[in-house]
Amino acid sequence: MTPDEMIQQVGSGLLSFPVTHFDASGAFDPKAYQAHCEWMLSFDIAALFAAGGTGEFFSLAPDEVEAVVRAAVEAAAGKRPVIAGAGHGTAIATDLARRAERVGADGVLLLPPYLVNSSEAGLSAHVEAVCKSTGLGVIVYNRDNAILGDEALARLCERCPNLVGFKDGVGDIELMMRIYARMGDRLTYVGGLPTAETYALPYLEMGVTTYSSAIYNFMPQWALSFYAAVRRRDHDTVMQMLRDFVLPYITIRNRGRGYAVSIVKAGVRAIGRPAGPVRSPLVDLTASEQMELEALIAKQPSGIPARAA
């Protein structure tokens, strides 16, 4: 896909960010990962994001990132675009972008650099270097130590035609409005806050037509129903689904640092599609929290069909 074709597809529906499967020894399990990707792709999603934040990108070596992306590309078999995670310092991020292109990915999600805080000028140089290292379309992830303002983003878009997407993980309404007001349709906007369903309806009013649903990993039918309610602006249904599942889910998630990823792996475990443990420094949910999550999933209309799939 061209960058424009990729990003048009990304903006057309709900996005899937699969967990990364590890075996008992902690090594990447490509067969189990591909089976999970194929199951996720059997539902109506817009794109598959391989080795993203939910996929524990931060714990993967560069060779493992490449292996995960290759496995996703093979599983997708051209049915959906595959967007590959890239990040860390500029040298590693550009290398990962080139690897993604080599193994057949359709785009790159640029995650924040590791550890350092930099000036906006330095961050802009980092983003530009990644964009110029590949012909793939790039989606920049604004969060944590990598926050671009509207003016810097506009300058990058002038210099980098393949910078086609903006994923927001900040939750700063004023900043998001400034970016959308300045950039308009030049970019496609993706919601990227943890448990993005919580923010989906208000963000839709700011041009954010899609978001990354981690819940999709274990309740795809529920996630698609929620997304459909958001897109038709069905406030009553959205609020009911938030009350019935998302808010209790967030209560469990907020009990531990790093649980935004751990709870997703607990979810796939709950429906009988285990992906192995999380890698350190993350920790898995406790046994009691796992049971609490399983009970919550079982109460949902789409929880039992997903479990039986």
Secondary structure, 3 states (H helix, E strand, C coil): CCHHHHHHHHCCCCEECCCCCECCCCCECHHHHHHHHHHHHCCCCCEEEECCCCCCHHHCCHHHHHHHHHHHHHHHCCCCCEEEEECCCHHHHHHHHHHHHHCCCCEEEECCCCCCCCCHHHHHHHHHHHHHCCCCEEEEEEECCECCCHHHHHHHHHHCCCEEEEEECCCCHHHHHHHHHHHHHHCEEEECCCCHHHHHHHHHCCCCCEEEECHHHCCHHHHHHHHHHHHCCCHHHHHHHHHHHHHHHHHHHCCCCCHHHHHHHHHHHHCCCCCCCCCCCCCCCCHHHHHHHHHHHHCCCCHHHHHHC
